[in-house]
Amino acid sequence: MAKACAICEKTSASGNKYKRRGMIRRKGGAGSKIVGKTLRTFLPNLQSVKTKIGGTITKILVCTKCLKANKVVRAA
């Protein structure tokens, strides 16, 4: 089972993590500088949900955006 939403197929996304140094301007400094960039992954907020698919109750991974939008009917 992949780390993806079963409804909208949302998966992990890559991005950067920034290392900053120096005091920011609004606090009286000269401004913060970026001194390092590192790759990182942003993972979707997946929840395991019991749902009824084709007459059988199965567990699937669903992102919270789909859960809040009522795209999944939970099994009782």
N, C-alpha and C positions, 0 to 999 in steps of 0.2 A: 504494500500500500504506500503510495507516494505521499509526500507532504504537500497535498493540494486539496482544494475544496472540491467536493463531489458535484456541486451545483454549478458554480461559476468558474471552476478550474483555476482559481487564484493560486499562484505558487510564490516561491521566494524571489525577491528582487535584490540585485546587487547595488551597492552604493559606497560612499566614503565615510570614514570616521575622521574628523579633523582634530588635530592637536593645536590648541591656541595658547598664546603667551602674551602677557602684558595686560594692563588695566584698560577697560573699555572707556571710550571718550566721555560718555554721559556720567561716569563716576570720577572724571577729572584726569584721566590718563591720556596717553598719546595715541591710543587705539590698540586693539588686540591684533596680533599678527598670527597667521597660520604658519606653523613651523613643521607640520608633518601631516601626511595623508595616508590612511591605511584602508584597504578594501574590507568591506564587511557585508553581511547579508541581512536583509530585513525579512523576517519570517511572518507569514500570515497568522492571525489569531484563530487557530482551528480548534473546534470542540468536537468531541465524539458524541454522536446523537443516535439513539435508536429510532428507526423509522420503518414504516411499512412499505416495501417495494415488491410489487407483484404477488401480494398475498402473504409474503414471509417478512418477519421482522429481522432487520439487519442493522449493524452498526456502520455508520459512515462518518467521515470527517467533513465538517461544514464550517465555513468561516462565520464569524459573528455578524458580519454585514448581511449575509443571507438569512441567518436566524432571526435578526431583528426585522427583516422585510417579510417574514412569514413565508419563505419559499420552500420550507420543509415542514411536513406534518409529522409531529412526534407520535411514536407508538405509545399507547396507554399501558 
